[in-house]
Amino acid sequence: MGWFQPFFVKEEVMAFRLPPNLRVSQSYTVASPGDIAALEESLPPDSRILVGLVFAERYDGFEVDCERANGALLATAGLYPWRDYPRFVTPDPDGAPVAWVSYQSSPVWWTILLVVLAPIFLLPILSAIGMKIVDWLFPGTMEMITMMMVLGMMMFIMVPMTKQLAPAKEER
């Protein structure tokens, strides 16, 4: 599958904590972003949509990306969060690699949501995939990059220190 697997939540395995006055009336399992758009078209206006974006792993900066995505969606005109839950994107509270996207459907917003979310979540995934390909083609590359970074930091510290330890020059 692609870089994420969206799905509507099944009540028995739901990790997302709904506000106490809400319940799941219908749940669907979908396999692609196109399926969500088609499903959203068939739902009545003002339906509450909850989609889980499932990632292979919870990478460093996942929570920060969720906050950036939430801010970007809040700034999108015409897109509204649930009345009882003022967020669009919530990282899974149990630590699973899932970003929960909740929004009020009216009109069809899934395609617009993907356009906003893709640049935020796509960069960390593409960079990790790129590094894995480089490491697969050239074994030891990751260790060499790490070693060069450590040597660079040591040089950054040592160069000013050696200038301070050098004997003072006499002026005539």
MDAnalysis code that builds the backbone (N, CA, C; Angstrom):
import MDAnalysis as mda
import numpy as np

u = mda.Universe.empty(516, n_residues=172, atom_resindex=np.repeat(np.arange(172), 3), trajectory=True)
u.add_TopologyAttr("name", ["N", "CA", "C"] * 172)
u.add_TopologyAttr("resid", np.arange(1, 173))
u.add_TopologyAttr("resname", ["MET", "GLY", "TRP", "PHE", "GLN", "PRO", "PHE", "PHE", "VAL", "LYS", "GLU", "GLU", "VAL", "MET", "ALA", "PHE", "ARG", "LEU", "PRO", "PRO", "ASN", "LEU", "ARG", "VAL", "SER", "GLN", "SER", "TYR", "THR", "VAL", "ALA", "SER", "PRO", "GLY", "ASP", "ILE", "ALA", "ALA", "LEU", "GLU", "GLU", "SER", "LEU", "PRO", "PRO", "ASP", "SER", "ARG", "ILE", "LEU", "VAL", "GLY", "LEU", "VAL", "PHE", "ALA", "GLU", "ARG", "TYR", "ASP", "GLY", "PHE", "GLU", "VAL", "ASP", "CYS", "GLU", "ARG", "ALA", "ASN", "GLY", "ALA", "LEU", "LEU", "ALA", "THR", "ALA", "GLY", "LEU", "TYR", "PRO", "TRP", "ARG", "ASP", "TYR", "PRO", "ARG", "PHE", "VAL", "THR", "PRO", "ASP", "PRO", "ASP", "GLY", "ALA", "PRO", "VAL", "ALA", "TRP", "VAL", "SER", "TYR", "GLN", "SER", "SER", "PRO", "VAL", "TRP", "TRP", "THR", "ILE", "LEU", "LEU", "VAL", "VAL", "LEU", "ALA", "PRO", "ILE", "PHE", "LEU", "LEU", "PRO", "ILE", "LEU", "SER", "ALA", "ILE", "GLY", "MET", "LYS", "ILE", "VAL", "ASP", "TRP", "LEU", "PHE", "PRO", "GLY", "THR", "MET", "GLU", "MET", "ILE", "THR", "MET", "MET", "MET", "VAL", "LEU", "GLY", "MET", "MET", "MET", "PHE", "ILE", "MET", "VAL", "PRO", "MET", "THR", "LYS", "GLN", "LEU", "ALA", "PRO", "ALA", "LYS", "GLU", "GLU", "ARG"])
u.atoms.positions = np.array([
    [0.848, -1.160, 0.000],
    [0.000, 0.000, 0.000],
    [0.893, 1.222, 0.000],
    [0.321, 2.392, -0.038],
    [1.075, 3.633, -0.115],
    [1.731, 3.999, 1.196],
    [1.913, 5.273, 1.403],
    [2.636, 5.747, 2.574],
    [1.781, 5.758, 3.814],
    [0.493, 5.568, 3.698],
    [-0.364, 5.365, 4.858],
    [-1.539, 4.519, 4.431],
    [-2.209, 3.955, 5.411],
    [-3.389, 3.147, 5.136],
    [-4.553, 3.743, 5.903],
    [-5.414, 4.530, 5.257],
    [-6.533, 5.118, 5.973],
    [-7.613, 4.069, 6.219],
    [-8.304, 4.210, 7.309],
    [-9.423, 3.321, 7.590],
    [-10.361, 3.994, 8.559],
    [-11.630, 3.605, 8.486],
    [-12.577, 4.054, 9.488],
    [-12.502, 3.077, 10.639],
    [-12.686, 3.557, 11.826],
    [-12.400, 2.805, 13.031],
    [-13.497, 1.799, 13.333],
    [-13.108, 0.614, 13.700],
    [-14.052, -0.371, 14.202],
    [-14.170, -0.160, 15.703],
    [-15.376, -0.226, 16.238],
    [-15.606, 0.112, 17.635],
    [-14.840, -0.791, 18.589],
    [-14.706, -2.084, 18.273],
    [-14.074, -3.002, 19.213],
    [-12.558, -2.825, 19.292],
    [-11.917, -2.247, 18.303],
    [-10.475, -2.044, 18.361],
    [-10.098, -0.566, 18.407],
    [-11.072, 0.278, 18.713],
    [-10.849, 1.713, 18.643],
    [-9.916, 2.181, 19.756],
    [-8.869, 2.889, 19.382],
    [-7.955, 3.482, 20.349],
    [-8.260, 4.961, 20.528],
    [-8.980, 5.550, 19.568],
    [-9.337, 6.963, 19.661],
    [-10.407, 7.112, 20.731],
    [-10.219, 8.062, 21.623],
    [-11.179, 8.261, 22.717],
    [-12.210, 9.301, 22.290],
    [-13.410, 8.845, 22.004],
    [-14.485, 9.743, 21.611],
    [-14.942, 10.578, 22.805],
    [-15.440, 11.800, 22.550],
    [-16.073, 12.542, 23.644],
    [-17.226, 11.703, 24.222],
    [-17.526, 11.846, 25.525],
    [-18.488, 10.952, 26.176],
    [-19.889, 10.955, 25.582],
    [-20.309, 12.038, 24.950],
    [-21.672, 12.087, 24.411],
    [-21.781, 11.540, 22.989],
    [-20.690, 11.009, 22.429],
    [-20.720, 10.472, 21.064],
    [-20.586, 8.960, 21.071],
    [-21.115, 8.339, 20.032],
    [-20.952, 6.900, 19.830],
    [-20.760, 6.649, 18.344],
    [-20.218, 5.509, 18.006],
    [-20.010, 5.140, 16.602],
    [-21.326, 4.570, 16.079],
    [-21.876, 5.191, 15.033],
    [-23.122, 4.682, 14.463],
    [-22.845, 3.768, 13.274],
    [-21.812, 4.048, 12.516],
    [-21.423, 3.198, 11.390],
    [-19.909, 3.168, 11.339],
    [-19.354, 2.014, 11.005],
    [-17.903, 1.954, 10.814],
    [-17.625, 1.234, 9.506],
    [-16.574, 1.659, 8.845],
    [-16.197, 1.125, 7.546],
    [-14.701, 0.868, 7.534],
    [-14.300, -0.121, 6.784],
    [-12.890, -0.342, 6.534],
    [-12.651, -0.039, 5.067],
    [-11.712, 0.865, 4.799],
    [-11.410, 1.252, 3.420],
    [-9.938, 1.018, 3.159],
    [-9.593, 0.916, 1.884],
    [-8.226, 0.563, 1.521],
    [-7.450, 1.682, 0.846],
    [-8.125, 2.721, 0.387],
    [-7.410, 3.768, -0.331],
    [-8.071, 5.121, -0.080],
    [-7.338, 6.206, -0.342],
    [-7.937, 7.533, -0.192],
    [-9.165, 7.738, -1.084],
    [-9.185, 7.117, -2.246],
    [-10.343, 7.214, -3.136],
    [-11.589, 6.590, -2.525],
    [-11.404, 5.513, -1.763],
    [-12.537, 4.882, -1.089],
    [-13.145, 5.816, -0.055],
    [-12.305, 6.570, 0.655],
    [-12.815, 7.506, 1.664],
    [-13.613, 8.607, 0.984],
    [-13.101, 9.133, -0.143],
    [-13.822, 10.186, -0.859],
    [-15.173, 9.679, -1.343],
    [-15.215, 8.449, -1.873],
    [-16.483, 7.883, -2.347],
    [-17.446, 7.672, -1.181],
    [-16.937, 7.205, -0.062],
    [-17.779, 6.998, 1.111],
    [-18.308, 8.324, 1.638],
    [-17.452, 9.339, 1.661],
    [-17.872, 10.648, 2.160],
    [-18.974, 11.244, 1.294],
    [-18.920, 11.006, -0.015],
    [-19.971, 11.508, -0.900],
    [-21.317, 10.881, -0.584],
    [-21.322, 9.631, -0.113],
    [-22.577, 8.938, 0.159],
    [-23.151, 9.253, 1.538],
    [-22.378, 9.902, 2.411],
    [-22.849, 10.219, 3.756],
    [-23.663, 11.512, 3.748],
    [-24.571, 11.656, 4.713],
    [-25.319, 12.921, 4.794],
    [-24.401, 14.077, 5.196],
    [-24.774, 15.318, 4.842],
    [-23.965, 16.475, 5.235],
    [-23.822, 16.544, 6.758],
    [-22.754, 17.157, 7.209],
    [-22.436, 17.316, 8.634],
    [-22.195, 15.994, 9.348],
    [-21.801, 14.958, 8.610],
    [-21.404, 13.701, 9.254],
    [-20.050, 13.917, 9.908],
    [-19.841, 13.236, 11.004],
    [-18.543, 13.307, 11.671],
    [-17.687, 12.173, 11.140],
    [-16.542, 12.537, 10.583],
    [-15.646, 11.562, 9.971],
    [-14.429, 11.395, 10.872],
    [-14.041, 10.152, 11.095],
    [-12.827, 9.842, 11.840],
    [-12.019, 8.859, 11.008],
    [-10.810, 9.263, 10.638],
    [-9.949, 8.435, 9.802],
    [-8.633, 8.237, 10.546],
    [-8.152, 7.013, 10.570],
    [-6.850, 6.730, 11.155],
    [-5.813, 6.593, 10.056],
    [-4.793, 7.443, 10.069],
    [-3.677, 7.313, 9.125],
    [-2.634, 6.435, 9.804],
    [-2.487, 5.213, 9.312],
    [-1.606, 4.231, 9.949],
    [-0.257, 4.245, 9.245],
    [0.805, 4.486, 10.019],
    [2.161, 4.521, 9.498],
    [2.883, 3.232, 9.886],
    [3.958, 2.922, 9.214],
    [4.730, 1.715, 9.515],
    [5.355, 1.800, 10.899],
    [5.793, 3.000, 11.295],
    [6.384, 3.194, 12.618],
    [6.151, 4.636, 13.046],
    [6.257, 4.870, 14.331],
    [6.094, 6.223, 14.865],
    [7.477, 6.869, 14.885],
    [7.764, 7.676, 13.899],
    [9.085, 8.262, 13.718],
    [9.305, 9.432, 14.681],
    [10.566, 9.848, 14.832],
    [10.886, 11.021, 15.652],
    [10.232, 12.241, 15.027],
    [9.578, 13.041, 15.821],
    [8.906, 14.232, 15.329],
    [7.476, 13.978, 14.896],
    [6.950, 12.798, 15.154],
    [5.581, 12.448, 14.757],
    [4.572, 13.402, 15.408],
    [4.725, 13.651, 16.708],
    [3.790, 14.531, 17.419],
    [3.879, 15.966, 16.882],
    [5.093, 16.410, 16.563],
    [5.273, 17.754, 16.016],
    [4.579, 17.861, 14.660],
    [4.716, 16.831, 13.827],
    [4.042, 16.840, 12.525],
    [2.527, 16.837, 12.692],
    [2.017, 16.122, 13.700],
    [0.575, 16.128, 13.963],
    [0.115, 17.533, 14.352],
    [0.897, 18.229, 15.166],
    [0.551, 19.603, 15.554],
    [0.582, 20.538, 14.345],
    [1.603, 20.389, 13.488],
    [1.685, 21.214, 12.271],
    [0.492, 20.950, 11.364],
    [0.126, 19.667, 11.215],
    [-1.014, 19.307, 10.369],
    [-2.297, 19.879, 10.953],
    [-2.464, 19.805, 12.273],
    [-3.657, 20.345, 12.919],
    [-3.745, 21.853, 12.690],
    [-2.626, 22.561, 12.849],
    [-2.615, 24.003, 12.612],
    [-2.949, 24.358, 11.169],
    [-2.408, 23.579, 10.230],
    [-2.684, 23.846, 8.812],
    [-4.159, 23.611, 8.486],
    [-4.751, 22.580, 9.076],
    [-6.164, 22.314, 8.811],
    [-7.065, 23.341, 9.501],
    [-6.679, 23.810, 10.688],
    [-7.463, 24.855, 11.362],
    [-7.469, 26.139, 10.546],
    [-6.390, 26.385, 9.792],
    [-6.295, 27.593, 8.974],
    [-7.041, 27.463, 7.642],
    [-7.527, 26.262, 7.320],
    [-8.229, 26.037, 6.058],
    [-9.663, 26.546, 6.179],
    [-10.022, 27.499, 5.336],
    [-11.369, 28.087, 5.391],
    [-12.418, 27.065, 4.984],
    [-13.518, 27.030, 5.724],
    [-14.639, 26.153, 5.398],
    [-14.536, 24.759, 5.974],
    [-13.406, 24.402, 6.531],
    [-13.223, 23.080, 7.122],
    [-13.423, 23.205, 8.625],
    [-14.257, 22.334, 9.198],
    [-14.609, 22.469, 10.603],
    [-14.322, 21.189, 11.376],
    [-13.759, 21.324, 12.585],
    [-13.604, 20.141, 13.448],
    [-14.952, 19.795, 14.078],
    [-14.974, 18.705, 14.799],
    [-16.193, 18.339, 15.518],
    [-16.505, 19.417, 16.547],
    [-17.792, 19.625, 16.829],
    [-18.172, 20.635, 17.824],
    [-17.631, 20.278, 19.208],
    [-17.601, 18.999, 19.549],
    [-17.181, 18.554, 20.885],
    [-15.685, 18.295, 20.983],
    [-14.982, 18.331, 19.852],
    [-13.562, 18.001, 19.840],
    [-12.859, 18.971, 18.895],
    [-12.216, 20.000, 19.428],
    [-11.716, 21.100, 18.591],
    [-10.391, 20.829, 17.877],
    [-10.073, 19.603, 17.590],
    [-8.821, 19.273, 16.897],
    [-9.138, 18.497, 15.626],
    [-8.250, 18.636, 14.638],
    [-8.359, 17.836, 13.423],
    [-7.468, 16.604, 13.495],
    [-6.216, 16.785, 13.900],
    [-5.238, 15.692, 13.878],
    [-4.763, 15.428, 15.306],
    [-4.862, 14.158, 15.718],
    [-4.460, 13.762, 17.067],
    [-3.558, 12.540, 16.955],
    [-2.345, 12.589, 17.520],
    [-1.528, 11.371, 17.541],
    [-2.173, 10.355, 18.483],
    [-2.009, 9.091, 18.184],
    [-2.616, 8.049, 19.005],
    [-2.102, 8.155, 20.437],
    [-3.005, 8.215, 21.424],
    [-2.568, 8.394, 22.810],
    [-1.861, 7.171, 23.396],
    [-2.028, 6.011, 22.778],
    [-1.381, 4.795, 23.273],
    [-0.008, 4.573, 22.663],
    [0.454, 5.500, 21.817],
    [1.780, 5.388, 21.223],
    [1.832, 4.599, 19.933],
    [0.684, 4.203, 19.391],
    [0.661, 3.489, 18.110],
    [1.008, 4.473, 16.990],
    [1.550, 3.988, 15.868],
    [1.908, 4.896, 14.765],
    [0.683, 5.298, 13.939],
    [-0.274, 5.938, 14.603],
    [-1.525, 6.335, 13.965],
    [-1.777, 7.805, 14.239],
    [-2.109, 8.544, 13.188],
    [-2.565, 9.926, 13.323],
    [-4.065, 9.915, 13.057],
    [-4.857, 10.284, 14.066],
    [-6.314, 10.291, 13.933],
    [-6.750, 11.627, 13.355],
    [-7.479, 11.592, 12.245],
    [-7.986, 12.798, 11.598],
    [-9.504, 12.810, 11.776],
    [-10.003, 13.819, 12.475],
    [-11.448, 13.943, 12.702],
    [-11.909, 15.273, 12.126],
    [-13.033, 15.245, 11.399],
    [-13.541, 16.474, 10.798],
    [-15.021, 16.341, 10.505],
    [-15.649, 17.481, 10.286],
    [-17.064, 17.563, 9.959],
    [-17.186, 17.539, 8.440],
    [-17.909, 16.571, 7.900],
    [-18.023, 16.413, 6.453],
    [-19.090, 17.335, 5.894],
    [-18.696, 18.229, 5.007],
    [-19.657, 19.073, 4.311],
    [-18.888, 20.174, 3.603],
    [-18.788, 20.206, 2.360],
    [-18.967, 19.149, 1.362],
    [-17.841, 18.123, 1.460],
    [-17.527, 17.460, 0.371],
    [-16.493, 16.428, 0.398],
    [-15.126, 17.075, 0.630],
    [-14.506, 16.751, 1.765],
    [-13.263, 17.402, 2.153],
    [-12.055, 16.487, 2.099],
    [-12.226, 15.205, 1.900],
    [-11.096, 14.285, 2.019],
    [-9.958, 14.630, 1.063],
    [-10.252, 14.981, -0.161],
    [-9.203, 15.324, -1.125],
    [-8.441, 16.571, -0.671],
    [-9.151, 17.560, -0.160],
    [-8.502, 18.780, 0.331],
    [-7.641, 18.457, 1.548],
    [-8.146, 17.588, 2.427],
    [-7.363, 17.163, 3.587],
    [-6.061, 16.501, 3.156],
    [-6.119, 15.647, 2.152],
    [-4.905, 14.985, 1.670],
    [-3.899, 15.981, 1.118],
    [-4.385, 16.994, 0.413],
    [-3.485, 18.008, -0.143],
    [-2.768, 18.752, 0.978],
    [-3.457, 19.012, 2.086],
    [-2.843, 19.723, 3.215],
    [-1.918, 18.801, 4.009],
    [-2.337, 17.555, 4.236],
    [-1.581, 16.631, 5.083],
    [-0.361, 16.016, 4.395],
    [-0.427, 15.791, 3.103],
    [0.645, 15.082, 2.399],
    [2.018, 15.731, 2.574],
    [2.170, 17.048, 2.364],
    [3.516, 17.605, 2.523],
    [4.050, 17.514, 3.949],
    [3.167, 17.517, 4.926],
    [3.605, 17.479, 6.327],
    [4.114, 16.100, 6.700],
    [3.371, 15.055, 6.337],
    [3.749, 13.698, 6.726],
    [4.631, 13.004, 5.697],
    [4.671, 13.493, 4.478],
    [5.396, 12.805, 3.412],
    [6.913, 12.981, 3.515],
    [7.393, 14.149, 3.915],
    [8.827, 14.409, 3.955],
    [9.583, 13.449, 4.878],
    [9.142, 13.232, 6.134],
    [9.889, 12.284, 6.975],
    [9.888, 10.866, 6.404],
    [8.790, 10.480, 5.788],
    [8.706, 9.124, 5.245],
    [9.623, 8.978, 4.036],
    [9.584, 9.959, 3.127],
    [10.434, 9.879, 1.938],
    [11.913, 9.937, 2.286],
    [12.268, 10.757, 3.277],
    [13.676, 10.839, 3.641],
    [14.155, 9.536, 4.272],
    [13.302, 8.893, 5.062],
    [13.685, 7.608, 5.655],
    [13.817, 6.540, 4.583],
    [12.911, 6.531, 3.619],
    [12.978, 5.546, 2.532],
    [14.233, 5.785, 1.697],
    [14.534, 7.056, 1.418],
    [15.736, 7.372, 0.645],
    [17.003, 6.896, 1.331],
    [17.087, 7.104, 2.633],
    [18.274, 6.663, 3.368],
    [18.373, 5.142, 3.408],
    [17.248, 4.455, 3.491],
    [17.274, 2.984, 3.483],
    [17.750, 2.460, 2.127],
    [17.338, 3.119, 1.048],
    [17.782, 2.704, -0.285],
    [19.281, 2.938, -0.441],
    [19.758, 4.101, 0.015],
    [21.194, 4.397, -0.068],
    [21.988, 3.387, 0.752],
    [21.513, 3.072, 1.959],
    [22.210, 2.104, 2.805],
    [22.175, 0.705, 2.193],
    [21.081, 0.377, 1.487],
    [20.992, -0.930, 0.826],
    [21.968, -1.004, -0.353],
    [22.063, 0.094, -1.136],
    [22.966, 0.109, -2.281],
    [24.430, 0.184, -1.860],
    [24.709, 0.952, -0.828],
    [26.076, 1.158, -0.344],
    [26.118, 0.837, 1.147],
    [26.300, -0.435, 1.501],
    [26.312, -0.799, 2.930],
    [27.376, -0.017, 3.695],
    [27.011, 0.408, 4.893],
    [27.933, 1.167, 5.727],
    [27.812, 2.670, 5.564],
    [26.964, 3.124, 4.653],
    [26.816, 4.558, 4.407],
    [26.301, 5.277, 5.643],
    [25.326, 4.697, 6.325],
    [24.753, 5.344, 7.508],
    [25.814, 5.517, 8.600],
    [26.641, 4.496, 8.799],
    [27.696, 4.597, 9.801],
    [28.714, 5.668, 9.419],
    [29.028, 5.761, 8.119],
    [29.976, 6.765, 7.654],
    [29.406, 8.179, 7.853],
    [28.126, 8.363, 7.565],
    [27.499, 9.671, 7.762],
    [27.509, 10.038, 9.248],
    [27.189, 9.077, 10.101],
    [27.204, 9.315, 11.547],
    [28.608, 9.690, 12.012],
    [29.616, 8.962, 11.527],
    [30.994, 9.242, 11.908],
    [31.414, 10.645, 11.441],
    [31.017, 11.036, 10.233],
    [31.363, 12.365, 9.728],
    [30.690, 13.457, 10.559],
    [29.473, 13.218, 11.007],
    [28.792, 14.201, 11.848],
    [29.504, 14.347, 13.192],
    [29.918, 13.244, 13.780],
    [30.634, 13.291, 15.052],
    [31.971, 14.001, 14.880],
    [32.699, 13.684, 13.806],
    [33.976, 14.365, 13.553],
    [33.782, 15.864, 13.323],
    [32.720, 16.240, 12.635],
    [32.413, 17.654, 12.411],
    [32.137, 18.377, 13.722],
    [31.377, 17.731, 14.613],
    [31.117, 18.345, 15.915],
    [32.399, 18.469, 16.731],
    [33.253, 17.457, 16.669],
    [34.524, 17.528, 17.395],
    [35.382, 18.665, 16.853],
    [35.421, 18.826, 15.533],
    [36.200, 19.896, 14.933],
    [35.621, 21.256, 15.342],
    [34.315, 21.361, 15.385],
    [33.649, 22.594, 15.785],
    [34.040, 22.990, 17.215],
    [34.245, 21.998, 18.060],
    [34.643, 22.261, 19.450],
    [36.149, 22.486, 19.556],
    [36.952, 21.702, 18.840],
    [38.404, 21.724, 19.011],
    [39.082, 22.939, 18.379],
    [38.606, 23.422, 17.245],
    [39.276, 24.545, 16.575],
    [39.295, 25.786, 17.467],
    [38.173, 26.221, 18.040],
    [38.263, 27.394, 18.934],
    [39.102, 27.106, 20.186],
    [39.071, 25.868, 20.672],
    [39.824, 25.536, 21.873],
    [41.330, 25.602, 21.616],
    [41.793, 25.129, 20.469],
    [43.231, 25.179, 20.167],
    [43.700, 26.614, 19.985],
    [42.841, 27.494, 19.482],
    [43.211, 28.905, 19.343],
    [43.362, 29.551, 20.719],
    [42.552, 29.133, 21.663],
    [42.652, 29.685, 23.021],
    [43.893, 29.163, 23.742],
    [44.313, 27.946, 23.451],
    [45.456, 27.348, 24.126],
    [46.801, 27.720, 23.509],
    [46.792, 28.315, 22.338],
    [48.043, 28.713, 21.670],
    [48.723, 29.814, 22.471],
    [50.075, 29.802, 22.501],
    [50.776, 30.855, 23.239],
    [50.531, 32.231, 22.626],
    [50.495, 33.213, 23.457],
    [50.250, 34.582, 23.002],
    [51.425, 35.074, 22.161],
    [51.187, 35.816, 21.121],
    [52.241, 36.362, 20.258],
    [52.694, 37.694, 20.819],
    [53.990, 37.906, 20.769],
    [54.551, 39.171, 21.264],
    [54.387, 40.254, 20.194],
    [54.031, 41.419, 20.660],
    [53.918, 42.548, 19.717],
    [55.173, 43.404, 19.851],
    [55.691, 43.958, 18.790],
    [56.898, 44.798, 18.843],
    [56.550, 46.223, 18.742],
])
